[in-house]
Amino acid sequence: MNRERTPEITPGPELSREEIRHYSRHIIIPEIGSEGQRRLKAARVLLVGAGGLGSPTAQYLAASGVGTIGIVEDDTVDVSNLQRQVLYTMQDVGRPKLEAAAARLAAMNPHIKIVEHRCRIVADNAMALLVDYDIVVDGTDNFATRYLINDACVLSGKPNVYASVFRFEGMLSVFNLGDGPCYRCLYPEPPPPGFAPSCAEGGVFGVLPGTMGLLQAVETIKLITGIGRPMAGRLLRFDATEMSFRELELQRDPACCICGDHPSQTELADYAVLCGTGLGEASGDADAAPIERVSPQWLQRRLGQQAALQLVDVRTLNEHQIVRIEGSLLMPVDEIEEYFHTLDRDLPVVCYCKSGVRSLRAAAFLAERGFRDVASLDGGIEAWTRDIEHADALY
C-alpha cells in the first residue's frame, strides 16, 4: 500500500445491492474490497482527450466504477479515427466525440456520472477545468497541450497520468505525485517545430494506444485505491514490435522551472509560443527573414497559369501515396539535405506537408542554402483538400 503518496479520496457511501453485484469481482480482491470500491465511487477523474488513448482509458475507468469522469473534447469523429479509437463506430462518423463517448460510457455503467466539457483545454480555462477533480489523465497527442496539462497539474497539486504513442512505441509515467518529477523534469523544453511529427503525420500502430490507454487506467485505479506502486519517478517504454518493456528511473529536477526548489514559473504560459505553433518564422536564426506562406487558392492560380514552379512534397512516401498535389516532387524533410541539389535555385519553390509545419522547416532549410524564392503552403495538403478539392482529409 502506498496511500501516503496517493490523492486523499475518502470512501463514498455504502454500495447498493446493484453496485455490489456489478463490482463483485473487484470487491472480492482483498487489496480492493468494499472500501476500495467506495473510493472508486467517490473519485473524480478528468480525462483530457477522448481519442486513441482516451478511448480505452475511459471505458475501463467507467467499467471499474470511477464515480465521476470528466471528459475534455471538442473534436468530431472521423473515419480515420476508427483504426484505433475504439469508443466509436461507423455510425458515429461526423458526430461530436464527446456526445458519442458519453452515450457509450453511460450505457456501459449506469452507476457513474459523465461530465462533458465541450471545449479545448487552453491556458485560460485549464485551472478551472482541473479544480473539481482528483486526478488528471493526459490523453492528448501534441506538445503544447502536454506542457499545459503538466503545468496546470503542478500549480493545482494534481497527479498527471501520462502516456504517449508514436508508430510502434509507447511511453507511460505518473507525474507530479508526492516528491516525484513532473513532465518538465523529463523534457524541460519542447522540440523545435516540425522536429517530432504528430501521430497524424507519422502514423500509429492501431492497437498501441489501446495498450497504453489500458496502462493509464491501471495507474489511475491504483492511485485511487492506494494499491501497488505508482509509476511516479519511473518511465515505462513499450516497443510493440519486440513486445518489450523497458523501465527508466526519473528524478525530480531541483532546477525545474515549475516544480523545482526555486520555480521561476508561477502561472500558465503561452503554449503556442512555447511549442512553436502559430509562429511566423520557421528558422532558428533570429536574423533570418520569415518564410512566406502561400494559400491554396494562390497555388491553384499559379498552377493553372502553368507558371514555372517547383512544388515539393516534404512528407513521407506513405503519405505521398495516400494523397498528393498533382505534379509535386517527393522530397521528405528528413532527406532534403541529400536531394535538395536537384532543385533549380533560379525557379520558385513551394513546399507542402500535411498541415504546414514540416514545410516551413524545409522552406527555411532551402532559404538558408541560397534559394531566393521559396514558400510554404499554408495549412498543407489538409487545406488544399478542403479548399480546392472540397473533400474530407484522407488521413
Rosetta blueprint (number, residue, H / E / L):
1 M L
2 N L
3 R H
4 E H
5 R H
6 T L
7 P L
8 E L
9 I L
10 T L
11 P L
12 G L
13 P L
14 E L
15 L L
16 S L
17 R H
18 E H
19 E H
20 I H
21 R H
22 H H
23 Y L
24 S H
25 R H
26 H H
27 I H
28 I L
29 I L
30 P L
31 E L
32 I L
33 G H
34 S H
35 E H
36 G H
37 Q H
38 R H
39 R H
40 L H
41 K H
42 A H
43 A L
44 R E
45 V E
46 L E
47 L E
48 V E
49 G L
50 A L
51 G L
52 G L
53 L L
54 G H
55 S H
56 P H
57 T H
58 A H
59 Q H
60 Y H
61 L H
62 A H
63 A H
64 S H
65 G L
66 V L
67 G L
68 T E
69 I E
70 G E
71 I E
72 V E
73 E L
74 D L
75 D L
76 T E
77 V L
78 D L
79 V H
80 S H
81 N H
82 L H
83 Q H
84 R L
85 Q L
86 V L
87 L L
88 Y L
89 T L
90 M H
91 Q H
92 D H
93 V L
94 G L
95 R L
96 P E
97 K H
98 L H
99 E H
100 A H
101 A H
102 A H
103 A H
104 R H
105 L H
106 A H
107 A H
108 M H
109 N L
110 P L
111 H L
112 I L
113 K E
114 I E
115 V E
116 E E
117 H E
118 R L
119 C L
120 R L
121 I L
122 V L
123 A L
124 D L
125 N L
126 A H
127 M H
128 A H
129 L H
130 L H
131 V L
132 D L
133 Y L
134 D L
135 I E
136 V E
137 V E
138 D E
139 G L
140 T L
141 D L
142 N L
143 F H
144 A H
145 T H
146 R H
147 Y H
148 L H
149 I H
150 N H
151 D H
152 A H
153 C H
154 V H
155 L H
156 S H
157 G L
158 K L
159 P L
160 N E
161 V E
162 Y E
163 A E
164 S E
165 V E
166 F E
167 R E
168 F L
169 E E
170 G E
171 M E
172 L E
173 S E
174 V E
175 F E
176 N L
177 L L
178 G L
179 D L
180 G L
181 P L
182 C L
183 Y H
184 R H
185 C H
186 L H
187 Y L
188 P L
189 E L
190 P L
191 P L
192 P L
193 P L
194 G L
195 F L
196 A L
197 P L
198 S L
199 C H
200 A H
201 E H
202 G H
203 G L
204 V E
205 F L
206 G L
207 V L
208 L H
209 P H
210 G H
211 T H
212 M H
213 G H
214 L H
215 L H
216 Q H
217 A H
218 V H
219 E H
220 T H
221 I H
222 K H
223 L H
224 I H
225 T H
226 G L
227 I L
228 G L
229 R L
230 P L
231 M L
232 A E
233 G L
234 R E
235 L E
236 L E
237 R E
238 F E
239 D E
240 A L
241 T L
242 E L
243 M L
244 S E
245 F E
246 R E
247 E E
248 L E
249 E E
250 L L
251 Q L
252 R L
253 D L
254 P L
255 A L
256 C L
257 C L
258 I L
259 C L
260 G L
261 D L
262 H L
263 P L
264 S L
265 Q L
266 T L
267 E L
268 L L
269 A L
270 D L
271 Y H
272 A H
273 V H
274 L H
275 C L
276 G L
277 T L
278 G L
279 L L
280 G L
281 E L
282 A L
283 S L
284 G L
285 D L
286 A L
287 D L
288 A L
289 A L
290 P L
291 I L
292 E E
293 R E
294 V E
295 S L
296 P H
297 Q H
298 W H
299 L H
300 Q H
301 R H
302 R H
303 L H
304 G H
305 Q L
306 Q L
307 A L
308 A L
309 L L
310 Q E
311 L E
312 V E
313 D E
314 V L
315 R L
316 T L
317 L H
318 N H
319 E H
320 H H
321 Q H
322 I H
323 V L
324 R L
325 I L
326 E L
327 G L
328 S L
329 L E
330 L E
331 M L
332 P L
333 V H
334 D H
335 E H
336 I H
337 E H
338 E H
339 Y H
340 F H
341 H H
342 T H
343 L L
344 D L
345 R L
346 D L
347 L L
348 P L
349 V E
350 V E
351 C E
352 Y E
353 C L
354 K L
355 S L
356 G L
357 V L
358 R H
359 S H
360 L H
361 R H
362 A H
363 A H
364 A H
365 F H
366 L H
367 A H
368 E H
369 R L
370 G L
371 F L
372 R L
373 D L
374 V E
375 A E
376 S E
377 L E
378 D L
379 G L
380 G H
381 I H
382 E H
383 A H
384 W H
385 T H
386 R H
387 D H
388 I L
389 E L
390 H L
391 A L
392 D L
393 A L
394 L L
395 Y L
